[in-house]
Amino acid sequence: MPLDKLVLIIVCVIAAAGVTVWLGTLFVATNQLPIAGVALIPAALVVYVVWRVVADRITNTEDDHYDHIEK
């Protein structure tokens, strides 16, 4: 994965996390949900980032360059 793509994903995730925490705080303040519901938000973000990295590794054709070389 190119470094600029990785940095872009990290910046997007950090921005999304900030917006999510802000919206989650507003939602919890208005509905008084238990704190366990709020803990799922960062977990979902981590799952998304891991999914994006794995998906990029699987579909990246540049990583498969040496797969077609006879041994």
MODELLER restraints for C-alpha pairs under 7 A, 6 or more apart:
rsr = mdl.restraints
at = mdl.atoms
rsr.add(forms.Gaussian(group=physical.xy_distance, feature=features.Distance(at['CA:24:A'], at['CA:38:A']), mean=6.82, stdev=0.5))
